[in-house]
Amino acid sequence: MSHRVLRWPVERRLGLLLQTPAHRVLRVLQVTQAQWVAADAMASAHPMPVPRARPARAEALAA
């Protein structure tokens, strides 16, 4: 039977951890999700106006 030595993770400064590629990916996902939530909230609070039909080109020139 082999004897295993438990090792604690290496202590690192928070600033260093926040610069890891994994943290960057996580931050991009969080910001993207927040922007989608904000866009959904804005859309429900201010519905998009229904576009009006444009007059035909011949009618516009005659008027």
C-alpha positions in Angstrom: 0.0 0.0 0.0 1.4 3.4 -1.0 1.5 6.2 1.4 0.1 9.5 0.0 1.1 12.9 1.3 -1.7 15.4 1.3 -0.6 18.7 -0.1 -2.5 22.0 0.3 -3.0 24.1 -2.8 -0.3 26.7 -3.3 -1.2 30.1 -1.8 -1.5 32.8 -4.4 -2.3 36.5 -4.3 -5.9 37.4 -5.3 -4.6 39.7 -8.0 -2.7 36.8 -9.6 -5.8 34.5 -9.5 -8.0 37.2 -11.1 -5.6 37.2 -14.1 -5.9 33.5 -14.9 -7.4 32.6 -18.3 -10.2 30.6 -16.5 -11.2 33.8 -14.6 -11.2 35.8 -17.7 -13.5 33.4 -19.4 -15.8 33.3 -16.4 -15.9 37.1 -16.3 -16.8 37.4 -20.0 -19.6 34.9 -19.4 -20.9 36.9 -16.4 -20.8 40.2 -18.2 -22.5 38.7 -21.3 -25.3 37.2 -19.1 -25.8 40.5 -17.3 -26.1 42.3 -20.6 -28.7 39.8 -21.9 -30.7 40.2 -18.6 -30.5 44.0 -18.9 -31.7 43.8 -22.6 -34.6 41.6 -21.6 -35.6 43.9 -18.9 -35.4 46.9 -21.2 -37.5 45.1 -23.8 -40.2 44.3 -21.4 -40.3 47.8 -20.0 -40.1 49.6 -23.4 -41.7 47.4 -26.1 -40.3 48.0 -29.6 -42.6 50.3 -31.7 -44.4 48.7 -34.6 -42.9 50.0 -37.8 -45.3 52.0 -40.0 -45.8 51.0 -43.6 -43.9 53.2 -46.0 -45.8 54.7 -48.9 -45.0 53.3 -52.3 -42.4 55.2 -54.3 -44.9 56.4 -57.0 -47.3 57.7 -54.4 -44.5 59.5 -52.6 -43.4 61.3 -55.9 -47.0 62.2 -56.8 -47.7 63.8 -53.4 
